[in-house]
């Protein structure tokens, strides 16, 4: 009996290991669906030339909101309401609230049309408000790949599988076209691994870890004699079958190094110190 049980368990384990998963990281919007969301981002960068600080920036923003899908229409698009309990950013050295903190914003997003944001109760959204709301909504720029297209494998994979993605697209999406030209693709790398899969409430959740290393050979107009690496790690625990938008993502990036660089006025030494910490969670409440 014990031998039969052991063989049965082994068969189940082998079956699980052999199963492949076709990732669907973007769920279909459903009218009436509600969820709780939270997002946080911190970025700090210091640049020195010959040990003298020449540039310094520090950005911080944090959001917490309840989302409700108000309507889904093939012509009119999807309309959703966010009610923000927290919405703040760092500006000029101080943490200040967005105008929509404690209020609701309605987004109407239809294919082929510009997204429309409306602050309920009146009030004008600034250009910076709109830019950060677009980022919060995950609205991709025209011609740019979505987050799912950047991270998900191109074909079904098993647990333990490691895959790579188009490095050029990832760099352009993260840094923009111009800054992407300052990265040496031959000396850079990107990989993702499906660590595990489990069923939670009828939905499949996958844990994914990723690593990206970008080799910078220039910084703005300055060409570096010694490449400086920017490294990112990402950990994702999210629904991978497309049934729910739920998931958690944590990302950390760092870049530190020194390199001689030639200028019109002669040789200088560039020092770069960069830190990024970002996280986002989504949890359905209905």
N, C-alpha and C positions, 0 to 999 in steps of 0.2 A: 504493500500500500504506500509506504513512504517513498519508494522508488517511483511509483506511478505519479504521486503528487509532485515530486521533484521534476519529473519529465514534463508534466503539464505546465508547471511554473516556467520552466525553461522555454517551452514552446511559446508561452504568452510573452515572455521577455524578448525573445527573438522576433516575434511578430511586431512588437512595439518598436524595436530598433530598426526594423526593415520598413516601417511605414514612412511615407513621404508626405510633406506638407506643402500645399500650394498657397503661398502667402497672399492674404487680402488685408492689408493694413488700413484701408480706407473703407469705413462702413457706409451703408446707404442711409441717408437722412430719412427719418420717420416722423410724421406729424404727431405731436404730443410727447415725444421723447424728452426726458429731462436728465440732466447730469450736473455734477459738481466738478468744477475745474480749478486748477491752481497752476501758476506759472511764475518762475523766478529766473532772473538773469543778472549776472554780475560780470563786468569786463573791465580790466585794468591794463594799461599799457604805459611803459616808460621808455623813452629813447634818449640815449646819451651820445654825444660826439666828443671824443677825447676827454671822457669822464665828466663832461658838463651836460646837465639835463637840457635838452632842446625841445622835447615834446612830452606831454603827460596828459593822459585822459583816463577818466573813470566813469563808467556808466552802470546804472543799477535801475531795474524796474521789477515790479512785483504785482501780480494780479490774483484775485480769487473771485470767482463768479459762479452763479447758478445759470445754466443754459436751458432754454426751452425751445423746441422746434415748433414754430407757430403754424407754418404751412409749407407744403411741398407741391409745386406745380411745374409741369414740364415747360410751360411758356413763361410764367412769371418768376420762376426760380424758387429758391428756398429762402424762407424768412425765419430768422431766429432772434430770440431776445436773450441778452446777457444782463443779469442784475449783479452789479459789482459791489461786493462787500469790501474789497480792497483793490485799489488801483493807484500806485504811486511810483515815482521815479526820482532819480537824483539829477538835479540840475544846479549848476553854479555852486556845487559843494553842499547843497542842502537837499533833504528828502522832502518832496512836495507831492500832494495828491493831484491826480488828473481831475479834470472837471467832471468826469463821469463816475468818480468814486461815490458810492452810496446811491447811485442812480442806475437806470436801465438804458441800454443801447440796443436798437433793433437794426439788424443787418439783413438786407435783401440782396441776394447774390444769384444772378441769372446768367446762363451761358451766353457769351457774346456781348454782354453789357457790363458797364462799370458797376462795381458794388456800391450800394448806397447805405450809409450809416446815418441813423437818426437818433438824437438824444431825446428820450422821452421826458416830457415836462418842460421842453423848451431849452434854449441855450445853444451856443455855437461851438462846434468841435474845431479845434485848431488844426493846422497842417500836421503838427507833431502828434496830436491825438489820433488823427486819421492814419498816419503812417504806422503807429504802434498798434492800432486796432486791426489794420490789415495784417500785420505780423502775427498778432494774437489769433486771428481767424485762420492763419495758415494759408492765406490766399497767395498762390504762387504768381510771380510775374510772368507775363506773356512770353512763351518760348522757353521758360525754365521748367525743369522737372519737379515733380512733387516730392515731398519727403519720402513717401512710400517708394517712388521710383528710384530714389537715391540709395535707400537702404535695403529694400527687399531683394531676395535672390531672383534671378531671371527665370528659374525653373524650380519645380518642386524639389525639396531637400529633406534629408533625414536628420534626426537629432545627431549632433556632433559634426555636421557638415560645415566647412568654412568656405565662404565665397568672397569674391572681390567685385568691385563695380567700376564704372568708367570714372577714372580719377579726374579727368579734365572737367566733367560735368559736376562732380562733387566740389572741386576747388572753385569753379565759377559760381556755383550756388552759395557756397559759404563766404567767399571773399569778393566776388564780382569779377567781371571779365579782365579789367586792367591789372588787378592784383594777381590774378591767376597766371598772368604772363611772367611773373617774377618767381614762379615755382618751377623747379626742375622735375618733370614727371618721371624721368628715368631713375632718379634717386629718391622718389617718393613711393609710398605704398598705402594701401587701404585693404582691410579685411573685416569680415563679420562672421560670427559663429552662432549657430543655433544650439544653445546649451541644453534646453529641456522644453518639453511640451506637457501641459496638463489640462484637464477638463475642469472648468469652474462654472457651475450652473448651466451646463449645456453648451458652453462656448469654449473653444480651444485657445489657450493662452501660451505664448512662447516667450522664453527668456533668451535674449540675444545680446551678445557682447561684441563691440566693434573697436577697431583701432585704426587711426589714420596718422601718418607721419608725412609732413610736407617739407621738402627741402627748399628753402628760400635762397636764391642766388642773387637777389637784388631786393632793395627796399626803396620804393619810389625811384628817383633818378640815380640812386647810388648802387653800383654793382659791387657785390661782396666778393672779396678774395677767398673767403672761407664760408661755405654754406652754413646757414643756421636753421635748425629743425624746429618746426611747430608740431606738437604732438597732441592728439585728441583721443580720449577714450569715451565710449558711450555704452550705457547699459539700459536695455529696454525690456520691460515686462508688459506685454500687451496682447490684446485679442488679435489673433492672426487669421481668423476665418471670415472676417468681415461682418459678423453678426452684431458687434458692439463697437463703439468708439473708445472703449475703456483701455487704459494702459498707463504706464509710468515710464518716463524717460529721464535719465540723468546723464549729463555730459560735462566733461572737464577738459580744458585745454591749457597748454602751457608752452612758452617759448622763452628760452634764455640763451644768450650767447654773445660773443664778441667777434668782430672781423674787421680787418683793414679794408678800406674802400678808397678808390681814387676819385678825386674831385678836380675841378678846374684850378683850385688853389693848392693842390697837392694831396698827399696821403693823409687820411684821418682814420680813427678807430671808432667803429660803430658798436654800440651795446644796446641790445633789445631785451626787454623784460615784459612778458605778456602773460596774463592769467584770464581764463574764462571758466565760469561755473554757471550751469543752466539746468533747470529741471521743469518738467511739466507732468501733471497727473490729470486724468479724466476718469470719473466714476459715475456710472449710471445710477439714477435715483428712482427711475420708473421704467 
